[in-house]
Amino acid sequence: MILKIDTTKTEEVKVELTDPKTNKTERLQKTQAKGSQVLLPMIVKIMKINKKKFSDLTAIEVNVGPGSFTGTRVGVTVANVLGYALDLPVNGQKGKIAIPVYEKSKFD
């Protein structure tokens, strides 16, 4: 099972759980939500819906951006922490952290 996280858009959080064997994908999306408040509960919810445990995960994919500073940082941090804690590759690399890419500031 692959957990996919996308928090790059302001006030929109997407979480997907994909089974590479069957190509079945379950998606959850929340709009008008702050990623830092809803991301972890969404991950737990999608795991429960699919009757999966964290030990069933084989990889984590996260959208590293570009995107909003806070949203991207939240998604990348959660992905890196889960990857470290569960000893899983994040964006295809095990033992290395994903680095966020932020949108260019309108003040530059």
C-alpha positions, 0 to 999 in steps of 0.5 A: 500500500502506498500513502500519498499526501498533497497539502500544497494548495492553500486550504485543500488537503488530499490523501490517497491510499493505493494498492499497487497490486490491484491499482485500487485507490481510495481518496479523501479530500478536504477543502476549506481546511488547514493541513496541520489540523486535518492531515493526521486524522485524514490519514487515520481515517483512510487507513480505517476505511480500508481496514489497513494498518500502518504496517501494511504501508510499503511507501509514502509519496508526498507532493513536495511543491511548489506550493504554499509555504505552510501547507507544503511544509506540513505535508512533507514533514508528516511524510518524512516522520512517518517514513522514518518511524515506519522505516519506509521510503518517502518519494522512492528514497529510503533513509533520505528526507523529502525536501519541499519546494515553495512557490516564489514569493510575490514580494521578491 
